[in-house]
Amino acid sequence: MTDRKTPKPLNGPSRRAFMAGTAALSASLFAPKALFAQDYATADINTTGLAVTDDTVTIGILHSVTGTMAISETGSVQAEKLAIEQINAQGGILGRKIEYIQEDGASDWPTFAEKARKLLVNDKVASVMGCWTSASRKAVLPVFEQNNGMLYYPTFYEGLEQSPNVIYTGQEATQQIIAGLDWVNQTKGAKSFYLLGSDYIWPRTSNKIARAHIEKFMDGCKVVGEDYYPLGHTQFNSVINKIRLKKPDVIYAIVVGGSNVAFYKQLKAAGIDPSEEGPIVLTISVTEDEIRGIGGENVEGTYACMKYFQSLDNENNVAFVKAFKEMWGEDIVIGDVTQAAYLGPWLWKAAVEKAGSFDIDKVREAQIGVELESAPEGYVKVHENHHLWSKTRVGRAQADGQYEVVYETAELVEPDPFPEGYQ
């Protein structure tokens, strides 16, 4: 699937409300600068043949909108398009409106690599907002490094990676996995853990880190079971029976995509209800986007460790949620990765304007230290390792599909993609 377009103004009765929300959000989050195309000659700001004209700049959007991962990745597409709409409403970047070419990774890793190559080599996009799973990111990484493209990757992930061609806007392991395990141990007294995940690199590597932390750094704690199932798997009754026999304090669940619908429904049907007495369910993969498909009644009482929840009570998040709903519908929800995806175009815009150029090497250099002081999640800053300083939060799922924030770090957590003792 290829979708190339310049975002058009919305029509109909919602247009005025949307634009009002956009203006309020843009003003509060990202103060517009008076930058005009005539002040930035195309020949000077685009010396490497990217898709930049006197009036426009083209970027790529690369996510799964079909297949098992669509339940998770659709929100990222929506967030990126909202950011593009808002940036264009401010006048664009260096006086140029953003156009985008959208490609569908179709929940298939070779397809992601193929589409990434098309975007960089054929379309010559100035940046790409994309991927969700670590498998898709690993598939496209050599394409970006070989062709010197820039990828803004929004998903919480296992860490153990740092590429000059990727800006990681989600959390890495120390900000999510390790912090969440410490929280459940220290506040809930949890000592035994059953590790469960989908069968690909992110859940397996994340659980390798989780096991190392539980066994090496958490006194008296142990892993009592560990299992993996293919993406799209829908029969979890056998592992649920194993969990019931092991009686862990915590089910540490890293099931992704559509499989979550079956897992949580079957967990509840088996009488394992985390909202009552029983094992704690702690996930790092179920955001509000997934709950929308699972049903709030099936996840009520579970805990998630993320950096963002839609329910965050701050002025900028309220404005962001309002603008998002006005663009995509009142019933829409916003999860952690969706918010991180929203940051991508804004971080890229800030780096381009700081560099005064669209050239990848100049943008990469300018990106370090870029700050978004009032992003929906709160202040974030790009570290020299291409990850973001951000807070860690734990939320408890409610029947209405939202999370109640029950824990938040007092300070930003410095990203450390290569933690000592976990590799």
C-alpha positions as CSV (number, residue, x, y, z in Angstrom):
1,M,0.0,0.0,0.0
2,T,1.3,3.4,-0.9
3,D,-0.5,6.6,0.1
4,R,1.1,9.9,-1.0
5,K,-0.5,13.1,0.0
6,T,-0.3,16.6,1.4
7,P,-2.6,16.8,4.4
8,K,-5.7,18.7,3.5
9,P,-7.7,21.0,5.8
10,L,-10.6,19.2,7.3
11,N,-14.1,19.9,6.0
12,G,-17.4,19.8,7.8
13,P,-18.6,21.0,11.2
14,S,-15.5,19.7,13.1
15,R,-13.0,21.8,11.1
16,R,-13.3,24.9,13.3
17,A,-13.0,22.9,16.5
18,F,-10.1,20.9,15.2
19,M,-8.2,24.0,14.1
20,A,-8.9,25.7,17.4
21,G,-7.6,22.7,19.2
22,T,-4.6,22.5,16.9
23,A,-3.7,26.2,17.4
24,A,-4.0,25.9,21.2
25,L,-1.9,22.8,21.3
26,S,0.7,24.1,18.9
27,A,1.0,27.4,20.9
28,S,1.3,25.6,24.2
29,L,3.6,22.8,23.1
30,F,5.8,24.0,20.3
31,A,6.0,27.8,19.9
32,P,5.9,28.6,16.1
33,K,8.8,30.5,14.6
34,A,8.5,32.9,11.7
35,L,10.6,30.9,9.2
36,F,10.0,31.5,5.5
37,A,11.1,29.5,2.4
38,Q,12.6,32.5,0.7
39,D,15.1,32.7,3.6
40,Y,16.3,29.1,3.0
41,A,17.3,28.5,-0.6
42,T,16.6,24.9,-1.6
43,A,20.1,24.4,-3.0
44,D,21.5,25.4,0.3
45,I,19.3,23.4,2.7
46,N,19.1,20.2,0.5
47,T,22.5,19.3,-0.9
48,T,22.0,15.5,-1.0
49,G,19.0,15.2,-3.4
50,L,16.2,14.6,-0.9
51,A,12.5,15.2,-1.8
52,V,12.6,18.9,-0.9
53,T,11.3,21.6,-3.2
54,D,10.8,25.4,-2.7
55,D,7.4,24.7,-1.2
56,T,7.3,21.1,0.2
57,V,9.3,18.4,2.0
58,T,8.3,14.8,1.8
59,I,8.7,12.3,4.6
60,G,7.7,8.6,4.9
61,I,5.2,6.9,7.3
62,L,5.9,3.2,7.6
63,H,3.7,1.1,9.9
64,S,1.4,-1.9,9.8
65,V,-2.1,-1.0,9.0
66,T,-3.0,-4.6,8.1
67,G,-2.2,-7.9,9.8
68,T,-1.9,-8.7,13.5
69,M,0.1,-5.6,14.4
70,A,-2.5,-3.2,13.0
71,I,-4.3,-3.1,16.4
72,S,-1.1,-1.5,17.9
73,E,0.3,0.5,15.0
74,T,-2.8,2.4,13.7
75,G,-2.5,4.8,16.6
76,S,1.1,5.7,15.6
77,V,-0.1,6.6,12.0
78,Q,-2.9,8.8,13.4
79,A,-0.5,10.6,15.8
80,E,2.1,11.3,13.1
81,K,-0.6,12.6,10.8
82,L,-1.9,14.9,13.5
83,A,1.6,16.2,14.2
84,I,2.1,16.9,10.4
85,E,-1.2,18.7,10.2
86,Q,-0.3,20.9,13.2
87,I,3.2,21.6,11.9
88,N,1.8,22.6,8.5
89,A,-0.8,24.8,10.2
90,Q,2.2,26.7,11.7
91,G,3.8,27.1,8.3
92,G,5.7,23.9,7.9
93,I,9.4,23.4,8.3
94,L,11.8,26.1,7.0
95,G,8.7,27.5,5.2
96,R,7.9,24.2,3.5
97,K,4.7,22.2,4.0
98,I,5.1,18.5,4.8
99,E,3.9,15.9,2.4
100,Y,4.0,12.2,3.3
101,I,4.1,8.9,1.5
102,Q,2.5,6.2,3.6
103,E,3.6,2.5,3.2
104,D,2.1,-0.5,4.9
105,G,4.6,-2.9,6.5
106,A,1.7,-5.4,6.7
107,S,3.0,-7.0,9.9
108,D,5.7,-8.7,7.8
109,W,9.4,-7.9,8.4
110,P,10.7,-8.4,4.9
111,T,7.9,-6.1,3.7
112,F,9.1,-3.4,6.1
113,A,12.6,-3.7,4.6
114,E,11.3,-3.5,1.1
115,K,9.1,-0.5,1.8
116,A,11.9,1.3,3.7
117,R,14.2,0.9,0.7
118,K,11.5,2.3,-1.6
119,L,11.0,5.3,0.6
120,L,14.7,6.1,0.9
121,V,16.0,5.2,-2.6
122,N,13.1,5.8,-4.9
123,D,11.1,8.5,-3.0
124,K,14.1,10.1,-1.3
125,V,12.1,11.1,1.7
126,A,13.8,13.4,4.2
127,S,12.9,11.2,7.2
128,V,10.7,8.3,8.1
129,M,8.3,7.9,11.0
130,G,7.9,4.2,11.5
131,C,8.0,0.6,12.7
132,W,6.6,-0.8,15.9
133,T,8.0,-4.3,16.6
134,S,11.8,-4.7,17.2
135,A,11.7,-7.3,14.4
136,S,10.5,-4.7,11.9
137,R,13.1,-2.2,13.2
138,K,15.9,-4.7,12.9
139,A,14.7,-5.5,9.4
140,V,14.9,-1.9,8.2
141,L,18.0,-0.9,10.2
142,P,20.6,-1.9,7.6
143,V,18.5,-0.2,4.9
144,F,18.6,3.1,6.9
145,E,22.3,2.8,7.7
146,Q,23.3,1.9,4.1
147,N,21.3,4.7,2.6
148,N,21.9,7.2,5.4
149,G,18.2,7.7,6.2
150,M,16.7,8.9,9.5
151,L,14.1,6.8,11.3
152,Y,12.0,8.0,14.2
153,Y,11.1,4.8,16.1
154,P,8.3,5.2,18.7
155,T,8.0,1.9,20.5
156,F,9.3,1.0,24.0
157,Y,11.9,-1.7,23.3
158,E,14.6,-4.0,24.7
159,G,17.5,-1.6,24.2
160,L,20.9,-3.0,23.4
161,E,21.0,-0.9,20.3
162,Q,22.2,2.6,19.3
163,S,22.2,3.6,15.7
164,P,23.3,7.0,14.2
165,N,20.3,6.6,11.9
166,V,17.5,6.1,14.5
167,I,16.0,8.4,17.1
168,Y,14.3,6.2,19.7
169,T,11.3,8.1,21.1
170,G,10.0,5.3,23.3
171,Q,11.6,3.8,26.4
172,E,14.4,1.3,26.6
173,A,14.8,-1.5,29.1
174,T,16.2,0.5,32.1
175,Q,13.3,3.0,31.9
176,Q,10.6,0.4,31.6
177,I,11.5,-3.3,32.3
178,I,13.9,-2.8,35.3
179,A,11.9,0.1,36.8
180,G,8.6,-1.8,36.6
181,L,10.0,-5.0,38.2
182,D,11.5,-2.9,41.0
183,W,8.1,-1.3,41.5
184,V,6.1,-4.5,41.8
185,N,8.7,-6.0,44.1
186,Q,9.0,-3.1,46.4
187,T,5.3,-2.0,46.6
188,K,3.6,-5.4,46.2
189,G,6.1,-7.7,47.8
190,A,6.2,-9.9,44.6
191,K,8.8,-12.6,44.7
192,S,7.9,-15.1,42.0
193,F,7.4,-14.3,38.3
194,Y,6.1,-16.2,35.2
195,L,7.5,-14.7,32.0
196,L,5.2,-14.8,28.9
197,G,5.7,-13.3,25.5
198,S,5.2,-13.3,21.8
199,D,7.9,-15.2,20.0
200,Y,10.3,-12.6,18.4
201,I,13.2,-10.5,19.4
202,W,11.6,-7.9,21.7
203,P,9.7,-10.2,24.1
204,R,12.6,-12.7,24.2
205,T,15.3,-10.1,24.8
206,S,13.1,-8.2,27.2
207,N,12.5,-11.3,29.3
208,K,16.2,-12.1,29.2
209,I,16.8,-8.7,30.8
210,A,13.8,-9.3,33.2
211,R,15.2,-12.7,34.2
212,A,18.7,-11.3,34.8
213,H,17.2,-8.5,37.0
214,I,15.0,-10.8,38.9
215,E,17.7,-13.4,39.6
216,K,20.7,-11.1,40.0
217,F,19.4,-7.9,41.5
218,M,16.1,-8.7,43.4
219,D,16.8,-10.5,46.7
220,G,14.9,-13.7,47.2
221,C,13.1,-13.5,43.8
222,K,12.8,-16.2,41.1
223,V,11.4,-17.0,37.7
224,V,9.0,-20.0,37.9
225,G,8.1,-20.2,34.2
226,E,8.8,-18.8,30.7
227,D,6.9,-19.4,27.5
228,Y,6.6,-17.8,24.0
229,Y,3.9,-18.0,21.3
230,P,3.9,-16.9,17.7
231,L,2.5,-13.5,16.7
232,G,-1.2,-13.9,16.0
233,H,-1.5,-16.9,18.4
234,T,-5.0,-17.3,19.9
235,Q,-4.9,-20.4,22.1
236,F,-3.5,-19.7,25.5
237,N,-5.4,-22.2,27.7
238,S,-2.4,-24.6,28.1
239,V,-0.1,-21.9,29.4
240,I,-2.8,-20.5,31.6
241,N,-3.1,-23.9,33.2
242,K,0.7,-24.0,33.7
243,I,0.5,-20.5,35.4
244,R,-2.3,-21.8,37.7
245,L,-0.1,-24.7,38.7
246,K,3.0,-22.6,39.3
247,K,1.0,-19.9,41.3
248,P,3.4,-17.0,40.6
249,D,3.0,-13.7,42.4
250,V,3.3,-11.9,39.0
251,I,2.4,-12.8,35.4
252,Y,4.9,-10.7,33.4
253,A,3.2,-10.5,30.1
254,I,4.8,-9.3,26.9
255,V,2.2,-10.5,24.4
256,V,1.8,-8.1,21.5
257,G,-0.7,-7.3,18.8
258,G,-4.0,-9.1,18.3
259,S,-3.0,-12.0,20.4
260,N,-3.7,-9.9,23.5
261,V,-7.4,-10.1,22.8
262,A,-7.4,-13.9,23.1
263,F,-5.0,-14.0,26.0
264,Y,-6.8,-11.6,28.4
265,K,-10.2,-13.0,27.6
266,Q,-9.0,-16.6,28.2
267,L,-7.2,-15.5,31.4
268,K,-10.4,-14.1,32.8
269,A,-12.5,-17.1,31.6
270,A,-10.0,-19.3,33.5
271,G,-10.8,-17.5,36.7
272,I,-7.6,-15.5,37.0
273,D,-8.9,-12.0,37.8
274,P,-6.2,-9.5,38.6
275,S,-8.9,-7.1,39.9
276,E,-9.5,-9.5,42.8
277,E,-7.2,-11.9,44.7
278,G,-4.8,-13.7,42.6
279,P,-1.5,-13.1,40.7
280,I,-0.6,-9.6,39.7
281,V,-0.6,-9.1,35.9
282,L,2.2,-6.6,34.9
283,T,2.6,-5.8,31.2
284,I,4.8,-3.6,29.2
285,S,2.9,-4.2,25.9
286,V,-0.8,-3.4,26.5
287,T,-1.6,0.3,26.0
288,E,-5.0,1.9,25.7
289,D,-4.9,1.0,22.0
290,E,-4.8,-2.7,22.7
291,I,-7.4,-2.4,25.5
292,R,-9.8,-1.0,22.9
293,G,-9.7,-4.4,21.2
294,I,-9.5,-6.5,24.4
295,G,-12.3,-4.8,26.3
296,G,-11.7,-2.9,29.6
297,E,-13.7,-5.5,31.5
298,N,-11.1,-8.1,30.5
299,V,-8.0,-6.2,31.7
300,E,-9.4,-4.4,34.7
301,G,-6.9,-4.5,37.6
302,T,-3.8,-5.3,35.5
303,Y,-0.8,-3.0,35.7
304,A,1.3,-1.5,32.9
305,C,4.7,0.1,33.1
306,M,4.9,2.9,30.4
307,K,6.0,6.5,30.2
308,Y,2.6,7.8,29.0
309,F,-1.1,7.2,29.7
310,Q,-4.0,9.1,28.2
311,S,-5.2,9.9,31.7
312,L,-2.2,12.1,32.5
313,D,-3.5,15.2,34.1
314,N,-1.5,18.1,32.7
315,E,-2.5,21.0,30.6
316,N,-0.6,20.0,27.5
317,N,-1.9,16.4,27.6
318,V,-5.4,17.7,27.9
319,A,-4.9,19.8,24.8
320,F,-3.3,16.9,22.9
321,V,-6.1,14.5,23.7
322,K,-8.6,17.1,22.7
323,A,-6.9,17.7,19.3
324,F,-6.5,13.9,18.7
325,K,-10.1,13.2,19.3
326,E,-11.2,16.1,17.2
327,M,-9.2,14.7,14.3
328,W,-9.9,11.0,14.7
329,G,-13.2,10.7,16.6
330,E,-14.4,11.1,20.1
331,D,-14.2,7.3,20.8
332,I,-10.5,7.1,19.9
333,V,-7.9,6.3,22.6
334,I,-4.3,7.2,22.9
335,G,-1.6,4.8,24.1
336,D,2.1,5.1,25.0
337,V,3.4,4.4,21.6
338,T,0.9,6.7,20.0
339,Q,2.1,9.6,22.0
340,A,5.8,8.7,21.3
341,A,5.0,8.6,17.6
342,Y,3.5,12.0,17.9
343,L,6.8,13.3,19.2
344,G,8.7,12.1,16.1
345,P,7.7,14.8,13.6
346,W,8.1,17.6,16.2
347,L,11.6,16.3,17.2
348,W,12.6,16.2,13.5
349,K,11.2,19.7,12.9
350,A,13.2,21.1,15.8
351,A,16.4,19.4,14.6
352,V,15.9,20.6,11.0
353,E,15.3,24.2,12.1
354,K,18.3,24.1,14.5
355,A,20.5,22.8,11.7
356,G,19.0,25.1,9.1
357,S,19.1,22.2,6.7
358,F,17.3,19.0,5.7
359,D,20.6,17.2,5.1
360,I,20.7,14.0,7.2
361,D,24.2,14.5,8.6
362,K,23.4,18.0,9.7
363,V,20.0,17.0,11.2
364,R,21.6,14.1,13.1
365,E,24.2,16.5,14.7
366,A,21.5,19.0,15.6
367,Q,19.1,16.5,17.1
368,I,21.3,15.9,20.2
369,G,20.0,18.0,23.1
370,V,16.7,19.0,21.4
371,E,14.1,19.5,24.1
372,L,10.3,19.5,24.0
373,E,9.5,21.2,27.2
374,S,5.8,20.5,27.3
375,A,5.2,17.3,25.3
376,P,2.0,15.5,26.3
377,E,4.1,13.1,28.6
378,G,6.0,16.1,30.0
379,Y,9.5,17.4,29.4
380,V,11.7,15.2,27.2
381,K,15.2,15.7,25.8
382,V,17.2,13.9,23.2
383,H,20.2,12.2,24.8
384,E,23.5,11.8,22.9
385,N,22.7,8.1,22.6
386,H,19.6,9.0,20.5
387,H,17.1,8.0,23.2
388,L,14.9,10.3,25.3
389,W,15.2,11.3,28.9
390,S,11.7,10.6,30.2
391,K,9.8,9.6,33.3
392,T,8.6,6.1,34.2
393,R,5.0,5.5,35.2
394,V,2.9,2.6,36.3
395,G,-0.9,2.5,35.6
396,R,-3.7,0.3,36.8
397,A,-6.2,-0.6,34.1
398,Q,-9.8,0.5,34.7
399,A,-13.0,-1.0,33.3
400,D,-13.4,2.0,31.0
401,G,-10.2,1.2,29.2
402,Q,-8.1,3.9,30.8
403,Y,-5.2,3.6,33.2
404,E,-5.1,5.2,36.7
405,V,-1.5,6.3,37.3
406,V,-0.4,4.8,40.6
407,Y,3.4,5.5,40.4
408,E,5.6,8.1,38.7
409,T,9.4,8.7,39.1
410,A,10.2,12.0,40.7
411,E,12.8,12.8,38.1
412,L,13.5,12.0,34.4
413,V,15.2,8.6,33.9
414,E,18.4,8.8,31.9
415,P,18.3,6.3,29.0
416,D,20.9,3.6,29.2
417,P,20.5,1.2,26.2
418,F,23.5,-1.0,27.2
419,P,23.0,-1.6,31.0
420,E,26.0,-3.3,32.6
421,G,25.2,-6.9,33.8
422,Y,22.2,-7.5,31.5
423,Q,23.9,-8.4,28.2
